[in-house]
Amino acid sequence: MFTKPRHPHPALFMLLINPFGVLGGYLSVCLGYQYSKAGVAVEQIAGLIALGLAPHAWKFLWAPVADTTLSRKRWYAITCVLTSVGIFATGVLPVAVSSLPLLTVIVLVSNIASTFLGMAVESMMAYGTPENEKGRAGGWFQAGSLGGGGLGGGLGLALAQRLPAPWMAGAIVGALCLACMLVLFFIEEPQATHRHPRMIDSLKFVGADVWEVARSRMGFLALCLCFTPLGSGAASGLWSAVAKDWSASADTVALVTGLLAGVVSAAGCLAGGWMSDRMDRKLSYVVYSVFLALCAALMAWAPHSETNFIIFTTVYAFISGLTYAGFSAFVLEAMGMGAAATKYNVFASLSNMPILYMTKVDGWAHTHYGPSGMLYIEALSGVVGFVVFMGILKAMPNRDTATA
């Protein structure tokens, strides 16, 4: 007897994507703070973090490989192992300027591996989520990504400060990532209707599927959002490196930019996903992004004390959660199914470009204009992005030119 397939609870996607976020958090918070304390310049740390983001800006180039070769579960298992090993390897290196060349290689390779992990989860989510729950699924997904960042950063830094050997922190965090593979037992392997016996035919289908989405109104607007600095949240990657400007201690950094930020941003993701299912999804993302720019401006204006560092980074984390969930909900609505990994990663890759260039801009601004100048420039960039996107939205005809 035929039974309708049961959709997995979206909380499972939160657990699956966790290692993806853990890697980024461990790099930006744990390693960022340690290398800053060791005398490495903020601009150098920003460059390392930006390098880690680079594969995520270009991953759409190899996304068709994930869509046309191994199963999603196999891709997940392989790359989860590689990501975990990468975290462990970064913890083994001595914290010194001399380690930067080898650390750069490890960061690049492990982030390339994590892109495939993300693709596997995104494809499973696209096929396992009904239309009316796209926002909710996007919220849980981003809660896992940002919450994982808090776990990797906060727990990693707390362990590194307390354990007798530096490698132990990386080993524990990496082992937690490996445990996420257990969730695969509760997820069905998505159908592969877009695959054909010949690889060239599969790639042709992927290309046609991406083009259909890109030329639709929803798809085009989503692409436009990807290029603007609207809602980039780039400053969050540098909190640990600039914490000294607010006289924040190591324990404070570990708490508010790590564990607390993970919990708060995850809460923001869940709230943003829930609200995005109840309003226009593209406009919800724009509204959240304006709030983020306002938070950055207020943090720059307020006295630079440890208390204000705690308050504003926490608020920034919550609003970042709103924006990430809003973006995922909008993209899931725009892309449909088909070659899900490639389509999602076209948007996800391009959305990482403003994070990449704004991280570099923030590092440059801090060097030349100090911490307040860094935040004012980020806020101004968000306002410019808002104006540009609203202009495009008004100029676009209110109908799709194709069916996504």
Disulfide bonds with the S-S distance in Angstrom:
none
